[in-house]
Amino acid sequence: GENVEQHPSTLSVQEGDSAVIKCTYSDSASNYFPWYKQELGKRPQLIIDIRSNVGEKKDQRIAVTLNKTAKHFSLHITETQPEDSAVYFCAVDSGGYQKVTFGTGTKLQVIP
Amino acid sequence: NAGVTQTPKFRVLKTGQSMTLLCAQDMNHEYMYWYRQDPGMGLRLIHYSVGEGTTAKGEVPDGYNVSRLKKQNFLLGLESAAPSQTSVYFCASSWAGGNTEAFFGQGTRLTVV
């Protein structure tokens, strides 16, 4: 089955700095890569996603890059703000949602 | 439009007791899922359903059963709770099976003592 590794597990940055979270996967057939944000005590919510035919996608301060050859993708958050503090999960879809595998999560702390 | 709603939000069970978690969605989604979330392990799929009347096993199905009698509801049952089932449970739904956003419920924190 799919193996998804997410790093780092915790990340602390100063407000205004950038944060980068990386995920690697094993199944070359994977074609959909969403990122979810989970605030403390809340439900996970989709913040950005990318499909295999695209190398990069941006949405304001958030961007995701995908390297299909190397089988890794990354979440980039620029100009971090305290409200960005949360746990971020990457996920990999290798063929139908029943085959979505989540990473183990990254706890991001933005220090004011 | 409530989205995905789970009940209850919290529950404490004694070992061996049974319970049912209810998930309801009002988005007319075909696909529904039950996940458990444990520290350091991300979200793991327990069971899922691709439509009314269908269910299938996910990654960690042992000790759980599910039913999808109505399109909008997906029930997760624990017949004989064990301490290893202490976790936070999330229901989710999506309009299609792949390449689509999953909408999550608010979670159920279950403690088995």
Interface residues (C-beta under 8 A of the other chain):
Chain A: Q6 S9 N31 Y32 P34 K42 R43 P44 Q45 L46 D49 R51 F89 D93 G95 G96 Y97 Q98 K99 V100 F102 G103 T104 G105
Chain B: V4 Y31 Y33 G40 M41 G42 L43 R44 L45 Y48 V50 A56 G58 F90 S94 A96 G97 G98 N99 T100 E101 A102 F104 G105 Q106 G107
